[in-house]
Amino acid sequence: MAKYTVNDAALAHAHALIGARRYVLRSNWGEVQPRAAERLVGPGLRAG
């Protein structure tokens, strides 16, 4: 059977954000996710 661990601090933070209504219901995923090159190199850096 699979075993999972939970980051308790992250879970508490998520609950706090939800409780404060700090979440986005609708967003364009492509606008908030980094492009492949940014993921590989890092923000503000250039490949090559």
mmCIF file of the N, C-alpha and C atoms, coordinates in Angstrom:
data_MODEL
# 
_entry.id   MODEL 
# 
loop_
_atom_site.group_PDB 
_atom_site.id 
_atom_site.type_symbol 
_atom_site.label_atom_id 
_atom_site.label_alt_id 
_atom_site.label_comp_id 
_atom_site.label_asym_id 
_atom_site.label_entity_id 
_atom_site.label_seq_id 
_atom_site.pdbx_PDB_ins_code 
_atom_site.Cartn_x 
_atom_site.Cartn_y 
_atom_site.Cartn_z 
_atom_site.occupancy 
_atom_site.B_iso_or_equiv 
_atom_site.pdbx_formal_charge 
_atom_site.auth_seq_id 
_atom_site.auth_comp_id 
_atom_site.auth_asym_id 
_atom_site.auth_atom_id 
_atom_site.pdbx_PDB_model_num 
ATOM 1   N N  . MET A 1 1  ? 0.836   -1.172 0.000   1.00 0.00 ? 1  MET A N  1 
ATOM 2   C CA . MET A 1 1  ? 0.000   0.000  0.000   1.00 0.00 ? 1  MET A CA 1 
ATOM 3   C C  . MET A 1 1  ? 0.887   1.243  0.000   1.00 0.00 ? 1  MET A C  1 
ATOM 4   N N  . ALA A 1 2  ? 0.479   2.265  -0.728  1.00 0.00 ? 2  ALA A N  1 
ATOM 5   C CA . ALA A 1 2  ? 1.255   3.502  -0.823  1.00 0.00 ? 2  ALA A CA 1 
ATOM 6   C C  . ALA A 1 2  ? 1.250   4.247  0.505   1.00 0.00 ? 2  ALA A C  1 
ATOM 7   N N  . LYS A 1 3  ? 2.356   4.943  0.751   1.00 0.00 ? 3  LYS A N  1 
ATOM 8   C CA . LYS A 1 3  ? 2.488   5.740  1.960   1.00 0.00 ? 3  LYS A CA 1 
ATOM 9   C C  . LYS A 1 3  ? 2.734   7.188  1.566   1.00 0.00 ? 3  LYS A C  1 
ATOM 10  N N  . TYR A 1 4  ? 2.089   8.097  2.237   1.00 0.00 ? 4  TYR A N  1 
ATOM 11  C CA . TYR A 1 4  ? 2.243   9.511  1.933   1.00 0.00 ? 4  TYR A CA 1 
ATOM 12  C C  . TYR A 1 4  ? 2.588   10.278 3.195   1.00 0.00 ? 4  TYR A C  1 
ATOM 13  N N  . THR A 1 5  ? 3.344   11.352 3.024   1.00 0.00 ? 5  THR A N  1 
ATOM 14  C CA . THR A 1 5  ? 3.616   12.251 4.142   1.00 0.00 ? 5  THR A CA 1 
ATOM 15  C C  . THR A 1 5  ? 3.020   13.612 3.803   1.00 0.00 ? 5  THR A C  1 
ATOM 16  N N  . VAL A 1 6  ? 2.673   14.353 4.831   1.00 0.00 ? 6  VAL A N  1 
ATOM 17  C CA . VAL A 1 6  ? 2.063   15.664 4.647   1.00 0.00 ? 6  VAL A CA 1 
ATOM 18  C C  . VAL A 1 6  ? 2.968   16.714 5.267   1.00 0.00 ? 6  VAL A C  1 
ATOM 19  N N  . ASN A 1 7  ? 3.204   17.785 4.520   1.00 0.00 ? 7  ASN A N  1 
ATOM 20  C CA . ASN A 1 7  ? 3.941   18.921 5.051   1.00 0.00 ? 7  ASN A CA 1 
ATOM 21  C C  . ASN A 1 7  ? 2.951   19.713 5.903   1.00 0.00 ? 7  ASN A C  1 
ATOM 22  N N  . ASP A 1 8  ? 3.048   19.560 7.219   1.00 0.00 ? 8  ASP A N  1 
ATOM 23  C CA . ASP A 1 8  ? 2.073   20.170 8.125   1.00 0.00 ? 8  ASP A CA 1 
ATOM 24  C C  . ASP A 1 8  ? 2.049   21.692 8.023   1.00 0.00 ? 8  ASP A C  1 
ATOM 25  N N  . ALA A 1 9  ? 3.208   22.318 7.830   1.00 0.00 ? 9  ALA A N  1 
ATOM 26  C CA . ALA A 1 9  ? 3.253   23.777 7.700   1.00 0.00 ? 9  ALA A CA 1 
ATOM 27  C C  . ALA A 1 9  ? 2.540   24.223 6.427   1.00 0.00 ? 9  ALA A C  1 
ATOM 28  N N  . ALA A 1 10 ? 2.743   23.499 5.334   1.00 0.00 ? 10 ALA A N  1 
ATOM 29  C CA . ALA A 1 10 ? 2.075   23.837 4.075   1.00 0.00 ? 10 ALA A CA 1 
ATOM 30  C C  . ALA A 1 10 ? 0.572   23.638 4.189   1.00 0.00 ? 10 ALA A C  1 
ATOM 31  N N  . LEU A 1 11 ? 0.163   22.587 4.869   1.00 0.00 ? 11 LEU A N  1 
ATOM 32  C CA . LEU A 1 11 ? -1.262  22.328 5.062   1.00 0.00 ? 11 LEU A CA 1 
ATOM 33  C C  . LEU A 1 11 ? -1.908  23.435 5.893   1.00 0.00 ? 11 LEU A C  1 
ATOM 34  N N  . ALA A 1 12 ? -1.238  23.855 6.947   1.00 0.00 ? 12 ALA A N  1 
ATOM 35  C CA . ALA A 1 12 ? -1.760  24.946 7.779   1.00 0.00 ? 12 ALA A CA 1 
ATOM 36  C C  . ALA A 1 12 ? -1.845  26.237 6.978   1.00 0.00 ? 12 ALA A C  1 
ATOM 37  N N  . HIS A 1 13 ? -0.830  26.483 6.141   1.00 0.00 ? 13 HIS A N  1 
ATOM 38  C CA . HIS A 1 13 ? -0.834  27.686 5.300   1.00 0.00 ? 13 HIS A CA 1 
ATOM 39  C C  . HIS A 1 13 ? -1.994  27.643 4.307   1.00 0.00 ? 13 HIS A C  1 
ATOM 40  N N  . ALA A 1 14 ? -2.215  26.494 3.692   1.00 0.00 ? 14 ALA A N  1 
ATOM 41  C CA . ALA A 1 14 ? -3.328  26.341 2.748   1.00 0.00 ? 14 ALA A CA 1 
ATOM 42  C C  . ALA A 1 14 ? -4.663  26.576 3.440   1.00 0.00 ? 14 ALA A C  1 
ATOM 43  N N  . HIS A 1 15 ? -4.823  26.030 4.632   1.00 0.00 ? 15 HIS A N  1 
ATOM 44  C CA . HIS A 1 15 ? -6.060  26.247 5.386   1.00 0.00 ? 15 HIS A CA 1 
ATOM 45  C C  . HIS A 1 15 ? -6.244  27.729 5.720   1.00 0.00 ? 15 HIS A C  1 
ATOM 46  N N  . ALA A 1 16 ? -5.147  28.409 6.063   1.00 0.00 ? 16 ALA A N  1 
ATOM 47  C CA . ALA A 1 16 ? -5.226  29.840 6.377   1.00 0.00 ? 16 ALA A CA 1 
ATOM 48  C C  . ALA A 1 16 ? -5.632  30.646 5.148   1.00 0.00 ? 16 ALA A C  1 
ATOM 49  N N  . LEU A 1 17 ? -5.059  30.317 3.988   1.00 0.00 ? 17 LEU A N  1 
ATOM 50  C CA . LEU A 1 17 ? -5.425  31.017 2.755   1.00 0.00 ? 17 LEU A CA 1 
ATOM 51  C C  . LEU A 1 17 ? -6.889  30.793 2.412   1.00 0.00 ? 17 LEU A C  1 
ATOM 52  N N  . ILE A 1 18 ? -7.344  29.571 2.547   1.00 0.00 ? 18 ILE A N  1 
ATOM 53  C CA . ILE A 1 18 ? -8.745  29.261 2.256   1.00 0.00 ? 18 ILE A CA 1 
ATOM 54  C C  . ILE A 1 18 ? -9.658  29.979 3.241   1.00 0.00 ? 18 ILE A C  1 
ATOM 55  N N  . GLY A 1 19 ? -9.299  29.967 4.510   1.00 0.00 ? 19 GLY A N  1 
ATOM 56  C CA . GLY A 1 19 ? -10.098 30.644 5.522   1.00 0.00 ? 19 GLY A CA 1 
ATOM 57  C C  . GLY A 1 19 ? -10.197 32.143 5.290   1.00 0.00 ? 19 GLY A C  1 
ATOM 58  N N  . ALA A 1 20 ? -9.123  32.734 4.741   1.00 0.00 ? 20 ALA A N  1 
ATOM 59  C CA . ALA A 1 20 ? -9.103  34.166 4.452   1.00 0.00 ? 20 ALA A CA 1 
ATOM 60  C C  . ALA A 1 20 ? -9.650  34.464 3.056   1.00 0.00 ? 20 ALA A C  1 
ATOM 61  N N  . ARG A 1 21 ? -10.145 33.426 2.387   1.00 0.00 ? 21 ARG A N  1 
ATOM 62  C CA . ARG A 1 21 ? -10.670 33.537 1.015   1.00 0.00 ? 21 ARG A CA 1 
ATOM 63  C C  . ARG A 1 21 ? -9.618  34.073 0.041   1.00 0.00 ? 21 ARG A C  1 
ATOM 64  N N  . ARG A 1 22 ? -8.368  33.637 0.219   1.00 0.00 ? 22 ARG A N  1 
ATOM 65  C CA . ARG A 1 22 ? -7.264  34.040 -0.646  1.00 0.00 ? 22 ARG A CA 1 
ATOM 66  C C  . ARG A 1 22 ? -6.987  32.941 -1.662  1.00 0.00 ? 22 ARG A C  1 
ATOM 67  N N  . TYR A 1 23 ? -7.886  32.784 -2.607  1.00 0.00 ? 23 TYR A N  1 
ATOM 68  C CA . TYR A 1 23 ? -7.705  31.792 -3.654  1.00 0.00 ? 23 TYR A CA 1 
ATOM 69  C C  . TYR A 1 23 ? -8.344  32.308 -4.929  1.00 0.00 ? 23 TYR A C  1 
ATOM 70  N N  . VAL A 1 24 ? -7.960  31.731 -6.047  1.00 0.00 ? 24 VAL A N  1 
ATOM 71  C CA . VAL A 1 24 ? -8.461  32.131 -7.356  1.00 0.00 ? 24 VAL A CA 1 
ATOM 72  C C  . VAL A 1 24 ? -9.340  31.013 -7.882  1.00 0.00 ? 24 VAL A C  1 
ATOM 73  N N  . LEU A 1 25 ? -10.565 31.371 -8.243  1.00 0.00 ? 25 LEU A N  1 
ATOM 74  C CA . LEU A 1 25 ? -11.477 30.362 -8.771  1.00 0.00 ? 25 LEU A CA 1 
ATOM 75  C C  . LEU A 1 25 ? -11.281 30.141 -10.261 1.00 0.00 ? 25 LEU A C  1 
ATOM 76  N N  . ARG A 1 26 ? -10.977 31.210 -10.967 1.00 0.00 ? 26 ARG A N  1 
ATOM 77  C CA . ARG A 1 26 ? -10.804 31.090 -12.416 1.00 0.00 ? 26 ARG A CA 1 
ATOM 78  C C  . ARG A 1 26 ? -9.510  31.779 -12.824 1.00 0.00 ? 26 ARG A C  1 
ATOM 79  N N  . SER A 1 27 ? -8.677  31.064 -13.527 1.00 0.00 ? 27 SER A N  1 
ATOM 80  C CA . SER A 1 27 ? -7.441  31.645 -14.043 1.00 0.00 ? 27 SER A CA 1 
ATOM 81  C C  . SER A 1 27 ? -7.018  30.859 -15.273 1.00 0.00 ? 27 SER A C  1 
ATOM 82  N N  . ASN A 1 28 ? -6.214  31.505 -16.092 1.00 0.00 ? 28 ASN A N  1 
ATOM 83  C CA . ASN A 1 28 ? -5.653  30.842 -17.261 1.00 0.00 ? 28 ASN A CA 1 
ATOM 84  C C  . ASN A 1 28 ? -4.334  30.211 -16.827 1.00 0.00 ? 28 ASN A C  1 
ATOM 85  N N  . TRP A 1 29 ? -4.292  28.905 -16.770 1.00 0.00 ? 29 TRP A N  1 
ATOM 86  C CA . TRP A 1 29 ? -3.129  28.172 -16.270 1.00 0.00 ? 29 TRP A CA 1 
ATOM 87  C C  . TRP A 1 29 ? -1.852  28.588 -16.996 1.00 0.00 ? 29 TRP A C  1 
ATOM 88  N N  . GLY A 1 30 ? -1.940  28.820 -18.300 1.00 0.00 ? 30 GLY A N  1 
ATOM 89  C CA . GLY A 1 30 ? -0.769  29.194 -19.084 1.00 0.00 ? 30 GLY A CA 1 
ATOM 90  C C  . GLY A 1 30 ? -0.193  30.543 -18.713 1.00 0.00 ? 30 GLY A C  1 
ATOM 91  N N  . GLU A 1 31 ? -0.997  31.421 -18.140 1.00 0.00 ? 31 GLU A N  1 
ATOM 92  C CA . GLU A 1 31 ? -0.509  32.745 -17.763 1.00 0.00 ? 31 GLU A CA 1 
ATOM 93  C C  . GLU A 1 31 ? 0.292   32.717 -16.465 1.00 0.00 ? 31 GLU A C  1 
ATOM 94  N N  . VAL A 1 32 ? 0.052   31.760 -15.617 1.00 0.00 ? 32 VAL A N  1 
ATOM 95  C CA . VAL A 1 32 ? 0.719   31.736 -14.317 1.00 0.00 ? 32 VAL A CA 1 
ATOM 96  C C  . VAL A 1 32 ? 1.834   30.702 -14.225 1.00 0.00 ? 32 VAL A C  1 
ATOM 97  N N  . GLN A 1 33 ? 1.907   29.795 -15.171 1.00 0.00 ? 33 GLN A N  1 
ATOM 98  C CA . GLN A 1 33 ? 2.950   28.774 -15.149 1.00 0.00 ? 33 GLN A CA 1 
ATOM 99  C C  . GLN A 1 33 ? 4.150   29.231 -15.966 1.00 0.00 ? 33 GLN A C  1 
ATOM 100 N N  . PRO A 1 34 ? 5.369   28.963 -15.503 1.00 0.00 ? 34 PRO A N  1 
ATOM 101 C CA . PRO A 1 34 ? 6.554   29.355 -16.268 1.00 0.00 ? 34 PRO A CA 1 
ATOM 102 C C  . PRO A 1 34 ? 6.685   28.521 -17.539 1.00 0.00 ? 34 PRO A C  1 
ATOM 103 N N  . ARG A 1 35 ? 7.304   29.100 -18.525 1.00 0.00 ? 35 ARG A N  1 
ATOM 104 C CA . ARG A 1 35 ? 7.584   28.376 -19.763 1.00 0.00 ? 35 ARG A CA 1 
ATOM 105 C C  . ARG A 1 35 ? 8.646   27.309 -19.481 1.00 0.00 ? 35 ARG A C  1 
ATOM 106 N N  . ALA A 1 36 ? 8.792   26.358 -20.383 1.00 0.00 ? 36 ALA A N  1 
ATOM 107 C CA . ALA A 1 36 ? 9.734   25.251 -20.186 1.00 0.00 ? 36 ALA A CA 1 
ATOM 108 C C  . ALA A 1 36 ? 11.156  25.755 -19.965 1.00 0.00 ? 36 ALA A C  1 
ATOM 109 N N  . ALA A 1 37 ? 11.602  26.738 -20.748 1.00 0.00 ? 37 ALA A N  1 
ATOM 110 C CA . ALA A 1 37 ? 12.966  27.253 -20.604 1.00 0.00 ? 37 ALA A CA 1 
ATOM 111 C C  . ALA A 1 37 ? 13.168  27.897 -19.238 1.00 0.00 ? 37 ALA A C  1 
ATOM 112 N N  . GLU A 1 38 ? 12.154  28.584 -18.733 1.00 0.00 ? 38 GLU A N  1 
ATOM 113 C CA . GLU A 1 38 ? 12.264  29.210 -17.416 1.00 0.00 ? 38 GLU A CA 1 
ATOM 114 C C  . GLU A 1 38 ? 12.346  28.154 -16.320 1.00 0.00 ? 38 GLU A C  1 
ATOM 115 N N  . ARG A 1 39 ? 11.629  27.056 -16.494 1.00 0.00 ? 39 ARG A N  1 
ATOM 116 C CA . ARG A 1 39 ? 11.675  25.985 -15.493 1.00 0.00 ? 39 ARG A CA 1 
ATOM 117 C C  . ARG A 1 39 ? 13.053  25.350 -15.467 1.00 0.00 ? 39 ARG A C  1 
ATOM 118 N N  . LEU A 1 40 ? 13.678  25.203 -16.633 1.00 0.00 ? 40 LEU A N  1 
ATOM 119 C CA . LEU A 1 40 ? 14.968  24.534 -16.708 1.00 0.00 ? 40 LEU A CA 1 
ATOM 120 C C  . LEU A 1 40 ? 16.110  25.437 -16.259 1.00 0.00 ? 40 LEU A C  1 
ATOM 121 N N  . VAL A 1 41 ? 16.026  26.733 -16.585 1.00 0.00 ? 41 VAL A N  1 
ATOM 122 C CA . VAL A 1 41 ? 17.122  27.651 -16.301 1.00 0.00 ? 41 VAL A CA 1 
ATOM 123 C C  . VAL A 1 41 ? 16.846  28.481 -15.059 1.00 0.00 ? 41 VAL A C  1 
ATOM 124 N N  . GLY A 1 42 ? 15.634  28.942 -14.899 1.00 0.00 ? 42 GLY A N  1 
ATOM 125 C CA . GLY A 1 42 ? 15.274  29.785 -13.765 1.00 0.00 ? 42 GLY A CA 1 
ATOM 126 C C  . GLY A 1 42 ? 14.821  31.148 -14.245 1.00 0.00 ? 42 GLY A C  1 
ATOM 127 N N  . PRO A 1 43 ? 13.999  31.818 -13.468 1.00 0.00 ? 43 PRO A N  1 
ATOM 128 C CA . PRO A 1 43 ? 13.484  33.117 -13.879 1.00 0.00 ? 43 PRO A CA 1 
ATOM 129 C C  . PRO A 1 43 ? 14.596  34.158 -13.970 1.00 0.00 ? 43 PRO A C  1 
ATOM 130 N N  . GLY A 1 44 ? 14.548  34.984 -14.990 1.00 0.00 ? 44 GLY A N  1 
ATOM 131 C CA . GLY A 1 44 ? 15.532  36.050 -15.154 1.00 0.00 ? 44 GLY A CA 1 
ATOM 132 C C  . GLY A 1 44 ? 16.857  35.594 -15.736 1.00 0.00 ? 44 GLY A C  1 
ATOM 133 N N  . LEU A 1 45 ? 17.030  34.309 -15.976 1.00 0.00 ? 45 LEU A N  1 
ATOM 134 C CA . LEU A 1 45 ? 18.271  33.788 -16.543 1.00 0.00 ? 45 LEU A CA 1 
ATOM 135 C C  . LEU A 1 45 ? 18.033  33.393 -17.989 1.00 0.00 ? 45 LEU A C  1 
ATOM 136 N N  . ARG A 1 46 ? 19.099  33.314 -18.757 1.00 0.00 ? 46 ARG A N  1 
ATOM 137 C CA . ARG A 1 46 ? 18.963  32.955 -20.164 1.00 0.00 ? 46 ARG A CA 1 
ATOM 138 C C  . ARG A 1 46 ? 19.703  31.661 -20.450 1.00 0.00 ? 46 ARG A C  1 
ATOM 139 N N  . ALA A 1 47 ? 19.072  30.830 -21.232 1.00 0.00 ? 47 ALA A N  1 
ATOM 140 C CA . ALA A 1 47 ? 19.724  29.578 -21.638 1.00 0.00 ? 47 ALA A CA 1 
ATOM 141 C C  . ALA A 1 47 ? 20.678  29.875 -22.780 1.00 0.00 ? 47 ALA A C  1 
ATOM 142 N N  . GLY A 1 48 ? 21.771  29.156 -22.822 1.00 0.00 ? 48 GLY A N  1 
ATOM 143 C CA . GLY A 1 48 ? 22.497  29.222 -24.002 1.00 0.00 ? 48 GLY A CA 1 
ATOM 144 C C  . GLY A 1 48 ? 23.836  29.608 -24.148 1.00 0.00 ? 48 GLY A C  1 
# 
